[in-house]
Amino acid sequence: MDWYDTIFELIDMRSFSNLWFWIALAVVWSTASHWVLGVPFDMVARARRYGEQAETDLEDLVRINTNRLLFINNVSGIWALGFTCFFLTGLAILGFVYSVEIAQAVFLLGFPMSLVGALSLITARTIQAESATGEVLWKRLSRLRIYVQAIGMVSIFVTALWGMYQNMSVGPFGG
């Protein structure tokens, strides 16, 4: 057995039976639900609880991140959308038409995150348009977090179902 076979035997290159994929999935969704619009969600709780400086810090950080996100969208939004659609379509075709398992796994990570990105952009526009501060800002960020968590739960469920199907169809039970 040569070194190539040894490495591929040691590291399972099938995505859905690989522990590292599931760890990455958990980390991606945990991070996405904690960092809402680039702001750690504990800052929202701290601003609600303590007000004053914590509230000012939250509003400043949200203002900086929303301005940055909207600037990037205004400058290169169409190009970013085009590349994202191209990339996701390529992954979908490779994964689900040509049965490339790594493409399926990356698509099942990337597509829901693109929805989170779109929701973040919509929320950033809304926050900037209404110059949200205080309780209105907290509610916007909390609502975005709930949406991100809902997308994450559905995504993890669908990915787990698809992964189990893949493992059973490729494993000792499948053809």
N, C-alpha and C positions, 0 to 999 in steps of 0.2 A: 504494500500500500504506500503510495507516495504522499508527500506533504499536503497536497491539495485535498485528497480524500480524507486525510487525518483531520484537517481543519474543518471541513464540511461535516464530518462525523461528530466532531467536538462541539461545533456551533450549529445548531439546527437552523437552517436557512429558511424553513417554512415559517411564515409569519405567525399564523394562528396557533401553532403549537409551541411557540417560543415565549418563554417567560418575560423576556425583555420587551416584547411588543405590548404585553398587557401592563407592564410597569409603565411604559411610555404613554399608553392610553390613559392610565390613571393620573399620571403627572400632568399631561396636557389638560385634562378636564379640571383637575384640582386647581391648576394655575389659572386657567381661564375663568373659573368662577371666583377666585380670590382677587384677581387683578381686573377690575372693571374699568374700562377706558384708561388703562394704565395706572389706575389708582388702587392701592391695596384697600380692600373693603373694610379692614379694621379702622381705617381713617374716618370712614363714614360713621361708624359706631362711636368713635371717640368724639367726633364733631357733634353728634347728637347729644352725647352724655355731658361733655364739658363745655361746648360752645367756645366763644372768644377766640383764642389763638388757634385751637384745633380746627375750628370752623374756617378761619381765614386761610390756614394752611391747605385745607381740603379744597376750598374754592380756587385758590391759586394753582394748585396742582391740576385740578380739572380744567381750568382755563388754559393752562399751558398745553396739556395733552389734547384738548379738543381743538385748539388753534393749530397744533402740529398735524393732527389727523386730517383736519379740513384743508390745510395748506397742501399736504401731500395729495389729497384727493383732487383738489383744484388743478394742481400742476400735472399730475400723471395718472389721474383716476381712470381715464379711458384705457390707457396702456396697461395699467395694473389689472383692470377688469378683463381685458383681452387675454393677457398672459395667464391669469387665473383660470379663465374658462378653457383656454387651450390645454393647460396643464391637467385640469380635472377631467376634461373630455378624453385626453390621451390616457390617463390612468383608468378611467372607466372602460374604455375600449380594450386596453391591454388586460385589465383585470377580469372583466366579466364576459368579453367576447373571446379573448385568447387564453383565458384561465391562468394568468400570471398572478400568483398569490400575493407577492409583495406589492403589486399594483393595487390589488383589492384592499390590502391593509392600509396603504397610504391614502387611497381614496376614502376609505371609511374614517380616517382621521381628518383628512383635508376638507372634504365637502361640508361636514357640519361646522368646521372652524370658519369656512367661508361665510356661512350663515351668521355666525357670531360676529365676524368682521362687518358684514352688512348692517346688522343691528347696532353695532357700535358706532358706525358712521351715521346712521339715522339718529341715534341718541345724541351724538355730538352736535349734529345740525340743530336738533331741537333745543338742546341746552344753550347753544350760542344764540339762536334766534330769540329765545325768551329771556336771555341773560339770567338764567336760573341761579339762584343762591338760596342758602338756608334750607328750609324744609322741602321746597320744590326740587332743589338739587338732590337732596337725600332720596326723595321718592323716585326721581328719574334713575339714579344709580341703583337703587334697590330693585326697581322693576327690571332694569337691564340684567342685573345679577340673577333674578328669578328666571328670566327668559334663557339666559346662558345655562343655568342649571337644568332647566327643562330640556333644552337641546342636548345637553350632555347626557342626561339620563336616557333619552331616546337613542342617542348615538351609541352609548355603551351597550344598551339592550340589543340593538340591531347588530352591532359588531359581535357581541357574544353569541347571538343566534347563528350568524353567518359563520363565525369561527368554529362553533360546534359542528355545524353542517359540514364545513370543509374538513375538519379533523376526522369526522366519522366517514366521510366519503373517500378520503385518501388513506385512512388508517386500516386496521385489520377488519373492520366491519364493511368497508366500502369495496367498490370494484376496482 
